[in-house]
Amino acid sequence: MTEPVATGPATEPLFTEQGASWLWVLAGPAAGISMALIQLSAGYGIQWVVPGAFFVLVSGFLAIQVKAARIHTSVELTADALRQGTETIRTSEILRVYPEAEGAEAPKWQYARALGELTGVPRGRTGIGLKLSNDRTAQAWARKHQQLRAALTNIVEERIPPERTP
């Protein structure tokens, strides 16, 4: 089990992803306006119960979804810690960043546990293989996975020089 990592204001984020945008909640007012326009075009006038219900229900449902996505699919990397959703690990535990998967055969790290409390890499994100201390393997993930991979690689290479092949 990983220990909680205290990230103070002195640690500047090297990479962040919010998980979801609050702009999605604007679909609620759009649904309400659409229902009002449908009623108007049918010639019945506007009866505010139906557009109001669409406005409230769609906005409420999407607000819950966005809040959950911002908690469970957000990513933050500082020099000291990597936070994936609600799980945080120390960057000192990361010993190696595996190369991207190439070819038809999946590398072993793609079967490793995804960081965070979700059962796998969230939809729309790409996994990044990590070798951790105590002979563990895990997957970090992000939408902008190349940027996260580059930042993680820089952190690991600053601490551990890259392996040289003769």
Helices and strands as residue ranges (DSSP letters): E 15-17, G 22-26, H 27-42, H 49-72, E 75-77, E 81-84, E 87-90, G 91-93, E 94-97, G 108-111, E 113-114, E 126-132, E 136-142, H 145-159
